[in-house]
Structure formats: structure tokens, C-alpha cells
Amino acid sequence: MSLSVTAIYPGTFDPMTLGHEDIVRRSCRLFSHVIVAVAQAHHKKTLFDVQERVSLVQASLKDCPNVSVIAFDGLVKDCALSHGATVMIRGVRSVTDYDFEVQLSGMNKLLAPSLDTIFMSPQAHLQSLSSTLIREISALKGDVSAWVSQSVNEALLAKHQAK
């Protein structure tokens, strides 16, 4: 029996790394539809505004036909439920990530009992990546092209040249 399951992968994606892409691409094999939900992130100072981040995620995943990319504001459970998602994907790279994500998963289950969370780790060679490190290395004129898509790398270069 084949089920049609919509999953949501929320995050700030400032910027999307190859670790994020790895999780999305592998999720595409597990779920009929994957929504990458780009958070407005009022609590963080982002390098890219939300529309730039949506565009970069779309460009990075343009070859994935069962992926859609949206921006959202507010609680992720509201976004998930309004788009028919029954699974939330969360990336974990370390024990520290896992501890935080388990707490978040528990709270989301209390807020939205019909929404299950699964944890996925990126492939081993991508586990040390974080958007924060990518932004910092790029800002200091380091080469991050091995850890982000070409479109993200070009956007980072352009953003830092403009400063």
C-alpha cells in the first residue's frame, strides 16, 4: 500500500547548506510531498531576507519535483497543519541538536497531536555544516563553495561584496 504523505521541513535556511539539501533530497524518497518552510525568523538577525532565502532554496532544489518552498511566520505547527503536513522533519547533527529537538518535538506534539516529528542526520561529511559557520566564513572571504549550492555561493559573494 502506498500512502500520500506530506512532510514539512522548517528552518531559517540563512543560507541553505548542502547538509539541508541532503536532508530534503532524502526526504523526497520517503514522502510524496516535502514542503520546505522558510521561517521569517524575527528572533534572529538574518543575512538574507525571507524572500531571498525562499528564492535561494527554490534554486537549490529546482530539480526536486515533489518539493515546494514557502515562507511562514508564527508557529510551525500552524503552518504544517494549514498545508496538510502530517510529518515534520528535523535535522540533527549532534547530541546537542538532538537534546533541543526532542524538547521541541514534545512541545509540538502537545500543540498538534496529529503532527509527528522525525529526525534525520545529514551524511557524515556534511554533519559539521551550519548556516552560522557558512555565513561567518563567507563574510571573512573564505571559500564556502564546497558546502553550498552554486546559487547560494553566488548570493553570499554578492551580499558580502555589497557591504
C-alpha positions, 0 to 999 in steps of 0.5 A, a space after each residue: 500500500 502506498 500512502 500520500 504523505 506530506 512532510 514539512 521541513 522548517 528552518 531559517 535556511 540563512 543560507 541553505 547548506 548542502 547538509 539541508 539539501 541532503 536532508 530534503 533530497 532524502 526526504 523526497 524518497 520517503 514522502 510524496 510531498 516535502 514542503 520546505 518552510 522558510 521561517 521569517 525568523 524575527 528572533 534572529 538577525 538574518 543575512 538574507 531576507 525571507 524572500 531571498 532565502 525562499 528564492 535561494 532554496 527554490 534554486 537549490 532544489 529546482 530539480 526536486 519535483 515533489 518539493 515546494 518552498 514557502 515562507 511562514 511566520 508564527 508557529 510551525 505547527 500552524 503552518 504544517 497543519 494549514 498545508 496538510 503536513 502530517 510529518 515534520 522533519 528535523 535535522 540533527 547533527 549532534 547530541 546537542 541538536 538532538 537534546 533541543 529537538 526532542 524538547 521541541 518535538 514534545 512541545 509540538 506534539 502537545 500543540 498538534 497531536 496529529 503532527 509527528 516529528 522525525 529526525 534525520 542526520 545529514 551524511 557524515 561529511 556534511 554533519 559539521 555544516 551550519 548556516 552560522 559557520 557558512 555565513 561567518 566564513 563567507 563574510 571573512 572571504 573564505 571559500 564556502 563553495 564546497 558546502 553550498 549550492 552554486 546559487 547560494 555561493 553566488 548570493 553570499 559573494 554578492 551580499 558580502 561584496 555589497 557591504 
